[in-house]
Structures are given as structure tokens and as C-alpha cells.
Amino acid sequence: MEDYEILFETAKVEQLKQMVENGHKRGWGKLPLGDAYHGIEHNVKKLPFVVSDKVAKEETIRRLANIANFAAMGIMTLKKKEL
């Protein structure tokens, strides 16, 4: 279980950085599922193919954090429909 905790703590830090960076965008708590899919697809297409330098590594981390955030928003949208 310890490995999962380290994994999620590391991911959470990067996701929170991206949420703050994208804080100017409104409506994230009510994002339609189609928009979440589009955000995931957009960020996957922008992932660098080669991560051989610091800039590419940071861009890859940023894009992966965005993908995780859009996935979380999609989950929130589906969960809200259950309530």
C-alpha cells in the first residue's frame, strides 16, 4: 500500500499545480462529460514522443497531470448524476 500512497501523493502535487495554473478557466466543477473526453484527447495528442531533456520532461508531466484532472472531472460528472 505504501507504493500507492507515494504514487498518489506525487500525482496529486502535479495535478494541483495544473489546477492552480488553469484556475482562470471557469466551470470545472460542472464540466460536461464530452468536454472531459475532449480535454483528455487534446492533452494525449500534445504529449512529447521523446522525453530526453528537462523541458520535454516538464511538458510531459504537465500534460499527464491535465489528463488526470480531466479524468477526475469526468468521474465527478458521472458521480453527480448518481446523486
N, C-alpha and C positions, 0 to 999 in steps of 0.2 A: 504494500500500500504506500510505502514511503516514496517510491519512484513516481507514483501517480501524483502525489502531493507536490513534489518538486516540479513535475511537468506542468500541472495546472497553475501553480504559483508563477512560474516563468511565463506561461502563456497569458495569464491574467495581467501581468505587468505590461506586456506589449499591447494587449487589447485595450487596456485603459489609456495608454499613450495615444492610441489611434482614436479612441472615443473623444478624448480631450481635443486632439488635433481637428477632428471633424465636428466639434461641438457647435459650430456655427450653422450646421445643417439641422433643420427642424424636423420633427415628426418621427424620430427614430423609434419611439415607443409604440407607434401605430403604423408601422411600415407594412404595406400590403405584401403578401407572400410573393407575388410576381416581381416586385421591386427587390426583395431579398435575393431571389434567384438571379436577377439581372446583376446585382452588386457582386454576387459570388462569381458569376461568369466573367464579368468585366475584370475583376482582380486576378482570376486564374489566367486570363489572356495576357495580362501585363506582367506576370511572373518572369523574371530573367531566366533564361535557359542555362546560363553558366554563372555560378556564384564563385568567382575567382578573386574578387577584391572586396574591400570594405564597403564601397558604395553599393555594389550588387548585393552583398550580404544584407545591408540595412534595408535596401529596397525589397528584398525577398521577405525579410521579417515583417516589414510594414504591410506588404500585400497579404501575407498569411494571416496577420492579425485582423486585417479588414475582412478577409474571408470568414474567419471565426466569428467576428462581430455580426456580419450579415446572417450567418447560420444561427446565431443566438437570437437575432431579431425574428427570423423565420419561426424558430421554436416558440418564442413569445407570442407571435401572432396565432399560431395553432393552439397553444395552451389557452389563450384568452377566449377562443371560440368554444372551448370545453366548459368554461365557467358559466 
